[in-house]
Amino acid sequence: MNTFVNYAGIAALFALVLLPALVGLARERRIDRALRAAERSQGAEPPHAEGAARPVTATRRPSIGSWARV
């Protein structure tokens, strides 16, 4: 019985170590599928920009050396 408990403990630790990697792999595959689908749909029909708003361009203030001086 001790041997079975030892094997079960090792299997549980092994699963805990592999779980984050397997979850990350599944997430990466889902993202890859979404990107491939977006590429396929983008090639089929070009986006229409006539009614779209212009992108906002933000300008950065020059660094003045200290965060206290505004």
mmCIF file as gemmi writes it, N, C-alpha and C atoms, coordinates in Angstrom:
data_model
loop_
_atom_site.group_PDB
_atom_site.id
_atom_site.type_symbol
_atom_site.label_atom_id
_atom_site.label_alt_id
_atom_site.label_comp_id
_atom_site.label_asym_id
_atom_site.label_entity_id
_atom_site.label_seq_id
_atom_site.pdbx_PDB_ins_code
_atom_site.Cartn_x
_atom_site.Cartn_y
_atom_site.Cartn_z
_atom_site.occupancy
_atom_site.B_iso_or_equiv
_atom_site.pdbx_formal_charge
_atom_site.auth_seq_id
_atom_site.auth_asym_id
_atom_site.pdbx_PDB_model_num
ATOM 1 N N . MET Axp A 1 ? 0.829 -1.192 0 1 0 ? 1 A 1
ATOM 2 C CA . MET Axp A 1 ? 0 0 0 1 0 ? 1 A 1
ATOM 3 C C . MET Axp A 1 ? 0.878 1.262 0 1 0 ? 1 A 1
ATOM 4 N N . ASN Axp A 2 ? 2.001 1.218 0.691 1 0 ? 2 A 1
ATOM 5 C CA . ASN Axp A 2 ? 2.897 2.375 0.701 1 0 ? 2 A 1
ATOM 6 C C . ASN Axp A 2 ? 3.422 2.683 -0.694 1 0 ? 2 A 1
ATOM 7 N N . THR Axp A 3 ? 3.685 1.657 -1.466 1 0 ? 3 A 1
ATOM 8 C CA . THR Axp A 3 ? 4.2 1.858 -2.816 1 0 ? 3 A 1
ATOM 9 C C . THR Axp A 3 ? 3.167 2.597 -3.659 1 0 ? 3 A 1
ATOM 10 N N . PHE Axp A 4 ? 1.903 2.195 -3.538 1 0 ? 4 A 1
ATOM 11 C CA . PHE Axp A 4 ? 0.838 2.857 -4.293 1 0 ? 4 A 1
ATOM 12 C C . PHE Axp A 4 ? 0.718 4.326 -3.893 1 0 ? 4 A 1
ATOM 13 N N . VAL Axp A 5 ? 0.782 4.624 -2.606 1 0 ? 5 A 1
ATOM 14 C CA . VAL Axp A 5 ? 0.679 5.998 -2.132 1 0 ? 5 A 1
ATOM 15 C C . VAL Axp A 5 ? 1.87 6.81 -2.638 1 0 ? 5 A 1
ATOM 16 N N . ASN Axp A 6 ? 3.044 6.23 -2.64 1 0 ? 6 A 1
ATOM 17 C CA . ASN Axp A 6 ? 4.231 6.918 -3.162 1 0 ? 6 A 1
ATOM 18 C C . ASN Axp A 6 ? 4.077 7.243 -4.646 1 0 ? 6 A 1
ATOM 19 N N . TYR Axp A 7 ? 3.617 6.257 -5.426 1 0 ? 7 A 1
ATOM 20 C CA . TYR Axp A 7 ? 3.404 6.49 -6.856 1 0 ? 7 A 1
ATOM 21 C C . TYR Axp A 7 ? 2.325 7.548 -7.089 1 0 ? 7 A 1
ATOM 22 N N . ALA Axp A 8 ? 1.268 7.517 -6.305 1 0 ? 8 A 1
ATOM 23 C CA . ALA Axp A 8 ? 0.202 8.505 -6.45 1 0 ? 8 A 1
ATOM 24 C C . ALA Axp A 8 ? 0.717 9.906 -6.102 1 0 ? 8 A 1
ATOM 25 N N . GLY Axp A 9 ? 1.543 10.008 -5.084 1 0 ? 9 A 1
ATOM 26 C CA . GLY Axp A 9 ? 2.113 11.305 -4.714 1 0 ? 9 A 1
ATOM 27 C C . GLY Axp A 9 ? 3.018 11.857 -5.795 1 0 ? 9 A 1
ATOM 28 N N . ILE Axp A 10 ? 3.855 10.998 -6.364 1 0 ? 10 A 1
ATOM 29 C CA . ILE Axp A 10 ? 4.747 11.431 -7.445 1 0 ? 10 A 1
ATOM 30 C C . ILE Axp A 10 ? 3.928 11.85 -8.669 1 0 ? 10 A 1
ATOM 31 N N . ALA Axp A 11 ? 2.89 11.08 -8.982 1 0 ? 11 A 1
ATOM 32 C CA . ALA Axp A 11 ? 2.046 11.421 -10.128 1 0 ? 11 A 1
ATOM 33 C C . ALA Axp A 11 ? 1.348 12.771 -9.894 1 0 ? 11 A 1
ATOM 34 N N . ALA Axp A 12 ? 0.9 13.036 -8.67 1 0 ? 12 A 1
ATOM 35 C CA . ALA Axp A 12 ? 0.244 14.301 -8.365 1 0 ? 12 A 1
ATOM 36 C C . ALA Axp A 12 ? 1.226 15.464 -8.494 1 0 ? 12 A 1
ATOM 37 N N . LEU Axp A 13 ? 2.439 15.307 -7.989 1 0 ? 13 A 1
ATOM 38 C CA . LEU Axp A 13 ? 3.448 16.364 -8.122 1 0 ? 13 A 1
ATOM 39 C C . LEU Axp A 13 ? 3.804 16.607 -9.587 1 0 ? 13 A 1
ATOM 40 N N . PHE Axp A 14 ? 3.931 15.528 -10.333 1 0 ? 14 A 1
ATOM 41 C CA . PHE Axp A 14 ? 4.229 15.641 -11.76 1 0 ? 14 A 1
ATOM 42 C C . PHE Axp A 14 ? 3.116 16.4 -12.474 1 0 ? 14 A 1
ATOM 43 N N . ALA Axp A 15 ? 1.869 16.113 -12.127 1 0 ? 15 A 1
ATOM 44 C CA . ALA Axp A 15 ? 0.734 16.808 -12.738 1 0 ? 15 A 1
ATOM 45 C C . ALA Axp A 15 ? 0.738 18.295 -12.362 1 0 ? 15 A 1
ATOM 46 N N . LEU Axp A 16 ? 1.075 18.615 -11.115 1 0 ? 16 A 1
ATOM 47 C CA . LEU Axp A 16 ? 1.128 20.015 -10.69 1 0 ? 16 A 1
ATOM 48 C C . LEU Axp A 16 ? 2.217 20.788 -11.426 1 0 ? 16 A 1
ATOM 49 N N . VAL Axp A 17 ? 3.309 20.116 -11.72 1 0 ? 17 A 1
ATOM 50 C CA . VAL Axp A 17 ? 4.399 20.781 -12.438 1 0 ? 17 A 1
ATOM 51 C C . VAL Axp A 17 ? 4.022 20.981 -13.905 1 0 ? 17 A 1
ATOM 52 N N . LEU Axp A 18 ? 3.359 20.012 -14.507 1 0 ? 18 A 1
ATOM 53 C CA . LEU Axp A 18 ? 3.02 20.107 -15.925 1 0 ? 18 A 1
ATOM 54 C C . LEU Axp A 18 ? 1.776 20.937 -16.218 1 0 ? 18 A 1
ATOM 55 N N . LEU Axp A 19 ? 0.91 21.128 -15.251 1 0 ? 19 A 1
ATOM 56 C CA . LEU Axp A 19 ? -0.351 21.819 -15.49 1 0 ? 19 A 1
ATOM 57 C C . LEU Axp A 19 ? -0.175 23.222 -16.072 1 0 ? 19 A 1
ATOM 58 N N . PRO Axp A 20 ? 0.686 24.092 -15.523 1 0 ? 20 A 1
ATOM 59 C CA . PRO Axp A 20 ? 0.835 25.437 -16.124 1 0 ? 20 A 1
ATOM 60 C C . PRO Axp A 20 ? 1.333 25.384 -17.569 1 0 ? 20 A 1
ATOM 61 N N . ALA Axp A 21 ? 2.223 24.453 -17.864 1 0 ? 21 A 1
ATOM 62 C CA . ALA Axp A 21 ? 2.739 24.345 -19.227 1 0 ? 21 A 1
ATOM 63 C C . ALA Axp A 21 ? 1.635 23.9 -20.185 1 0 ? 21 A 1
ATOM 64 N N . LEU Axp A 22 ? 0.812 22.966 -19.768 1 0 ? 22 A 1
ATOM 65 C CA . LEU Axp A 22 ? -0.269 22.493 -20.633 1 0 ? 22 A 1
ATOM 66 C C . LEU Axp A 22 ? -1.34 23.565 -20.836 1 0 ? 22 A 1
ATOM 67 N N . VAL Axp A 23 ? -1.632 24.327 -19.794 1 0 ? 23 A 1
ATOM 68 C CA . VAL Axp A 23 ? -2.597 25.422 -19.929 1 0 ? 23 A 1
ATOM 69 C C . VAL Axp A 23 ? -2.046 26.483 -20.879 1 0 ? 23 A 1
ATOM 70 N N . GLY Axp A 24 ? -0.772 26.814 -20.755 1 0 ? 24 A 1
ATOM 71 C CA . GLY Axp A 24 ? -0.152 27.786 -21.655 1 0 ? 24 A 1
ATOM 72 C C . GLY Axp A 24 ? -0.137 27.303 -23.093 1 0 ? 24 A 1
ATOM 73 N N . LEU Axp A 25 ? 0.128 26.029 -23.289 1 0 ? 25 A 1
ATOM 74 C CA . LEU Axp A 25 ? 0.129 25.462 -24.638 1 0 ? 25 A 1
ATOM 75 C C . LEU Axp A 25 ? -1.254 25.547 -25.264 1 0 ? 25 A 1
ATOM 76 N N . ALA Axp A 26 ? -2.275 25.23 -24.489 1 0 ? 26 A 1
ATOM 77 C CA . ALA Axp A 26 ? -3.646 25.316 -25 1 0 ? 26 A 1
ATOM 78 C C . ALA Axp A 26 ? -4.002 26.761 -25.352 1 0 ? 26 A 1
ATOM 79 N N . ARG Axp A 27 ? -3.56 27.699 -24.53 1 0 ? 27 A 1
ATOM 80 C CA . ARG Axp A 27 ? -3.834 29.118 -24.794 1 0 ? 27 A 1
ATOM 81 C C . ARG Axp A 27 ? -3.123 29.577 -26.065 1 0 ? 27 A 1
ATOM 82 N N . GLU Axp A 28 ? -1.872 29.18 -26.241 1 0 ? 28 A 1
ATOM 83 C CA . GLU Axp A 28 ? -1.119 29.547 -27.444 1 0 ? 28 A 1
ATOM 84 C C . GLU Axp A 28 ? -1.785 28.992 -28.698 1 0 ? 28 A 1
ATOM 85 N N . ARG Axp A 29 ? -2.255 27.748 -28.633 1 0 ? 29 A 1
ATOM 86 C CA . ARG Axp A 29 ? -2.917 27.15 -29.796 1 0 ? 29 A 1
ATOM 87 C C . ARG Axp A 29 ? -4.2 27.902 -30.132 1 0 ? 29 A 1
ATOM 88 N N . ARG Axp A 30 ? -4.957 28.327 -29.093 1 0 ? 30 A 1
ATOM 89 C CA . ARG Axp A 30 ? -6.184 29.077 -29.328 1 0 ? 30 A 1
ATOM 90 C C . ARG Axp A 30 ? -5.875 30.424 -29.98 1 0 ? 30 A 1
ATOM 91 N N . ILE Axp A 31 ? -4.825 31.088 -29.522 1 0 ? 31 A 1
ATOM 92 C CA . ILE Axp A 31 ? -4.429 32.373 -30.099 1 0 ? 31 A 1
ATOM 93 C C . ILE Axp A 31 ? -3.972 32.186 -31.541 1 0 ? 31 A 1
ATOM 94 N N . ASP Axp A 32 ? -3.201 31.131 -31.813 1 0 ? 32 A 1
ATOM 95 C CA . ASP Axp A 32 ? -2.751 30.869 -33.179 1 0 ? 32 A 1
ATOM 96 C C . ASP Axp A 32 ? -3.928 30.638 -34.111 1 0 ? 32 A 1
ATOM 97 N N . ARG Axp A 33 ? -4.923 29.877 -33.651 1 0 ? 33 A 1
ATOM 98 C CA . ARG Axp A 33 ? -6.11 29.64 -34.475 1 0 ? 33 A 1
ATOM 99 C C . ARG Axp A 33 ? -6.842 30.946 -34.765 1 0 ? 33 A 1
ATOM 100 N N . ALA Axp A 34 ? -6.95 31.806 -33.765 1 0 ? 34 A 1
ATOM 101 C CA . ALA Axp A 34 ? -7.635 33.091 -33.956 1 0 ? 34 A 1
ATOM 102 C C . ALA Axp A 34 ? -6.862 33.973 -34.939 1 0 ? 34 A 1
ATOM 103 N N . LEU Axp A 35 ? -5.538 33.98 -34.846 1 0 ? 35 A 1
ATOM 104 C CA . LEU Axp A 35 ? -4.732 34.781 -35.773 1 0 ? 35 A 1
ATOM 105 C C . LEU Axp A 35 ? -4.851 34.265 -37.204 1 0 ? 35 A 1
ATOM 106 N N . ARG Axp A 36 ? -4.83 32.946 -37.372 1 0 ? 36 A 1
ATOM 107 C CA . ARG Axp A 36 ? -4.981 32.382 -38.719 1 0 ? 36 A 1
ATOM 108 C C . ARG Axp A 36 ? -6.348 32.719 -39.298 1 0 ? 36 A 1
ATOM 109 N N . ALA Axp A 37 ? -7.388 32.645 -38.474 1 0 ? 37 A 1
ATOM 110 C CA . ALA Axp A 37 ? -8.734 32.985 -38.949 1 0 ? 37 A 1
ATOM 111 C C . ALA Axp A 37 ? -8.81 34.46 -39.331 1 0 ? 37 A 1
ATOM 112 N N . ALA Axp A 38 ? -8.158 35.324 -38.563 1 0 ? 38 A 1
ATOM 113 C CA . ALA Axp A 38 ? -8.167 36.751 -38.874 1 0 ? 38 A 1
ATOM 114 C C . ALA Axp A 38 ? -7.411 37.025 -40.168 1 0 ? 38 A 1
ATOM 115 N N . GLU Axp A 39 ? -6.307 36.331 -40.394 1 0 ? 39 A 1
ATOM 116 C CA . GLU Axp A 39 ? -5.554 36.514 -41.633 1 0 ? 39 A 1
ATOM 117 C C . GLU Axp A 39 ? -6.383 36.073 -42.833 1 0 ? 39 A 1
ATOM 118 N N . ARG Axp A 40 ? -7.086 34.95 -42.693 1 0 ? 40 A 1
ATOM 119 C CA . ARG Axp A 40 ? -7.91 34.458 -43.791 1 0 ? 40 A 1
ATOM 120 C C . ARG Axp A 40 ? -9.054 35.427 -44.093 1 0 ? 40 A 1
ATOM 121 N N . SER Axp A 41 ? -9.693 35.954 -43.065 1 0 ? 41 A 1
ATOM 122 C CA . SER Axp A 41 ? -10.818 36.857 -43.294 1 0 ? 41 A 1
ATOM 123 C C . SER Axp A 41 ? -10.343 38.212 -43.801 1 0 ? 41 A 1
ATOM 124 N N . GLN Axp A 42 ? -9.151 38.623 -43.42 1 0 ? 42 A 1
ATOM 125 C CA . GLN Axp A 42 ? -8.621 39.907 -43.88 1 0 ? 42 A 1
ATOM 126 C C . GLN Axp A 42 ? -8.305 39.845 -45.365 1 0 ? 42 A 1
ATOM 127 N N . GLY Axp A 43 ? -7.808 38.73 -45.831 1 0 ? 43 A 1
ATOM 128 C CA . GLY Axp A 43 ? -7.482 38.588 -47.244 1 0 ? 43 A 1
ATOM 129 C C . GLY Axp A 43 ? -8.715 38.545 -48.117 1 0 ? 43 A 1
ATOM 130 N N . ALA Axp A 44 ? -9.843 38.109 -47.584 1 0 ? 44 A 1
ATOM 131 C CA . ALA Axp A 44 ? -11.051 37.975 -48.379 1 0 ? 44 A 1
ATOM 132 C C . ALA Axp A 44 ? -11.694 39.327 -48.673 1 0 ? 44 A 1
ATOM 133 N N . GLU Axp A 45 ? -11.733 40.214 -47.705 1 0 ? 45 A 1
ATOM 134 C CA . GLU Axp A 45 ? -12.413 41.493 -47.88 1 0 ? 45 A 1
ATOM 135 C C . GLU Axp A 45 ? -11.602 42.606 -47.227 1 0 ? 45 A 1
ATOM 136 N N . PRO Axp A 46 ? -11.179 43.622 -47.98 1 0 ? 46 A 1
ATOM 137 C CA . PRO Axp A 46 ? -10.413 44.711 -47.372 1 0 ? 46 A 1
ATOM 138 C C . PRO Axp A 46 ? -11.307 45.55 -46.458 1 0 ? 46 A 1
ATOM 139 N N . PRO Axp A 47 ? -10.762 46.069 -45.384 1 0 ? 47 A 1
ATOM 140 C CA . PRO Axp A 47 ? -11.574 46.883 -44.475 1 0 ? 47 A 1
ATOM 141 C C . PRO Axp A 47 ? -11.914 48.234 -45.104 1 0 ? 47 A 1
ATOM 142 N N . HIS Axp A 48 ? -13.089 48.742 -44.79 1 0 ? 48 A 1
ATOM 143 C CA . HIS Axp A 48 ? -13.53 50.037 -45.308 1 0 ? 48 A 1
ATOM 144 C C . HIS Axp A 48 ? -13.211 51.097 -44.27 1 0 ? 48 A 1
ATOM 145 N N . ALA Axp A 49 ? -12.457 52.111 -44.68 1 0 ? 49 A 1
ATOM 146 C CA . ALA Axp A 49 ? -12.025 53.144 -43.743 1 0 ? 49 A 1
ATOM 147 C C . ALA Axp A 49 ? -12.748 54.472 -43.969 1 0 ? 49 A 1
ATOM 148 N N . GLU Axp A 50 ? -13.786 54.491 -44.796 1 0 ? 50 A 1
ATOM 149 C CA . GLU Axp A 50 ? -14.453 55.756 -45.108 1 0 ? 50 A 1
ATOM 150 C C . GLU Axp A 50 ? -15.154 56.339 -43.893 1 0 ? 50 A 1
ATOM 151 N N . GLY Axp A 51 ? -15.846 55.51 -43.134 1 0 ? 51 A 1
ATOM 152 C CA . GLY Axp A 51 ? -16.586 56.011 -41.99 1 0 ? 51 A 1
ATOM 153 C C . GLY Axp A 51 ? -15.823 55.897 -40.682 1 0 ? 51 A 1
ATOM 154 N N . ALA Axp A 52 ? -14.59 55.458 -40.762 1 0 ? 52 A 1
ATOM 155 C CA . ALA Axp A 52 ? -13.812 55.244 -39.539 1 0 ? 52 A 1
ATOM 156 C C . ALA Axp A 52 ? -13.228 56.569 -39.048 1 0 ? 52 A 1
ATOM 157 N N . ALA Axp A 53 ? -13.081 56.659 -37.771 1 0 ? 53 A 1
ATOM 158 C CA . ALA Axp A 53 ? -12.481 57.847 -37.17 1 0 ? 53 A 1
ATOM 159 C C . ALA Axp A 53 ? -10.973 57.816 -37.351 1 0 ? 53 A 1
ATOM 160 N N . ARG Axp A 54 ? -10.378 59.004 -37.376 1 0 ? 54 A 1
ATOM 161 C CA . ARG Axp A 54 ? -8.927 59.089 -37.47 1 0 ? 54 A 1
ATOM 162 C C . ARG Axp A 54 ? -8.297 58.613 -36.165 1 0 ? 54 A 1
ATOM 163 N N . PRO Axp A 55 ? -7.154 57.965 -36.223 1 0 ? 55 A 1
ATOM 164 C CA . PRO Axp A 55 ? -6.486 57.571 -34.987 1 0 ? 55 A 1
ATOM 165 C C . PRO Axp A 55 ? -5.95 58.796 -34.244 1 0 ? 55 A 1
ATOM 166 N N . VAL Axp A 56 ? -5.971 58.723 -32.95 1 0 ? 56 A 1
ATOM 167 C CA . VAL Axp A 56 ? -5.492 59.817 -32.122 1 0 ? 56 A 1
ATOM 168 C C . VAL Axp A 56 ? -3.995 59.66 -31.948 1 0 ? 56 A 1
ATOM 169 N N . THR Axp A 57 ? -3.263 60.724 -32.215 1 0 ? 57 A 1
ATOM 170 C CA . THR Axp A 57 ? -1.82 60.679 -32.02 1 0 ? 57 A 1
ATOM 171 C C . THR Axp A 57 ? -1.488 61.496 -30.779 1 0 ? 57 A 1
ATOM 172 N N . ALA Axp A 58 ? -0.899 60.847 -29.826 1 0 ? 58 A 1
ATOM 173 C CA . ALA Axp A 58 ? -0.539 61.523 -28.583 1 0 ? 58 A 1
ATOM 174 C C . ALA Axp A 58 ? 0.894 62.013 -28.684 1 0 ? 58 A 1
ATOM 175 N N . THR Axp A 59 ? 1.127 63.199 -28.178 1 0 ? 59 A 1
ATOM 176 C CA . THR Axp A 59 ? 2.487 63.726 -28.16 1 0 ? 59 A 1
ATOM 177 C C . THR Axp A 59 ? 3.034 63.622 -26.746 1 0 ? 59 A 1
ATOM 178 N N . ARG Axp A 60 ? 4.278 63.203 -26.654 1 0 ? 60 A 1
ATOM 179 C CA . ARG Axp A 60 ? 4.927 63.087 -25.347 1 0 ? 60 A 1
ATOM 180 C C . ARG Axp A 60 ? 5.558 64.408 -24.971 1 0 ? 60 A 1
ATOM 181 N N . ARG Axp A 61 ? 5.425 64.748 -23.703 1 0 ? 61 A 1
ATOM 182 C CA . ARG Axp A 61 ? 6.118 65.935 -23.21 1 0 ? 61 A 1
ATOM 183 C C . ARG Axp A 61 ? 7.587 65.596 -23.051 1 0 ? 61 A 1
ATOM 184 N N . PRO Axp A 62 ? 8.464 66.521 -23.315 1 0 ? 62 A 1
ATOM 185 C CA . PRO Axp A 62 ? 9.881 66.229 -23.12 1 0 ? 62 A 1
ATOM 186 C C . PRO Axp A 62 ? 10.176 65.999 -21.641 1 0 ? 62 A 1
ATOM 187 N N . SER Axp A 63 ? 11.111 65.153 -21.399 1 0 ? 63 A 1
ATOM 188 C CA . SER Axp A 63 ? 11.493 64.86 -20.025 1 0 ? 63 A 1
ATOM 189 C C . SER Axp A 63 ? 12.118 66.096 -19.402 1 0 ? 63 A 1
ATOM 190 N N . ILE Axp A 64 ? 11.673 66.452 -18.211 1 0 ? 64 A 1
ATOM 191 C CA . ILE Axp A 64 ? 12.202 67.651 -17.563 1 0 ? 64 A 1
ATOM 192 C C . ILE Axp A 64 ? 13.118 67.305 -16.402 1 0 ? 64 A 1
ATOM 193 N N . GLY Axp A 65 ? 13.409 66.04 -16.22 1 0 ? 65 A 1
ATOM 194 C CA . GLY Axp A 65 ? 14.406 65.654 -15.216 1 0 ? 65 A 1
ATOM 195 C C . GLY Axp A 65 ? 13.839 65.282 -13.865 1 0 ? 65 A 1
ATOM 196 N N . SER Axp A 66 ? 12.67 65.756 -13.521 1 0 ? 66 A 1
ATOM 197 C CA . SER Axp A 66 ? 12.123 65.427 -12.218 1 0 ? 66 A 1
ATOM 198 C C . SER Axp A 66 ? 10.616 65.311 -12.36 1 0 ? 66 A 1
ATOM 199 N N . TRP Axp A 67 ? 10.039 64.397 -11.647 1 0 ? 67 A 1
ATOM 200 C CA . TRP Axp A 67 ? 8.592 64.225 -11.714 1 0 ? 67 A 1
ATOM 201 C C . TRP Axp A 67 ? 7.877 65.313 -10.919 1 0 ? 67 A 1
ATOM 202 N N . ALA Axp A 68 ? 8.596 66.01 -10.027 1 0 ? 68 A 1
ATOM 203 C CA . ALA Axp A 68 ? 7.957 67.001 -9.162 1 0 ? 68 A 1
ATOM 204 C C . ALA Axp A 68 ? 7.677 68.3 -9.926 1 0 ? 68 A 1
ATOM 205 N N . ARG Axp A 69 ? 8.514 68.644 -10.9 1 0 ? 69 A 1
ATOM 206 C CA . ARG Axp A 69 ? 8.298 69.871 -11.659 1 0 ? 69 A 1
ATOM 207 C C . ARG Axp A 69 ? 7.343 69.594 -12.808 1 0 ? 69 A 1
ATOM 208 N N . VAL Axp A 70 ? 6.317 70.403 -12.9 1 0 ? 70 A 1
ATOM 209 C CA . VAL Axp A 70 ? 5.347 70.197 -13.976 1 0 ? 70 A 1
ATOM 210 C C . VAL Axp A 70 ? 5.32 71.372 -14.884 1 0 ? 70 A 1
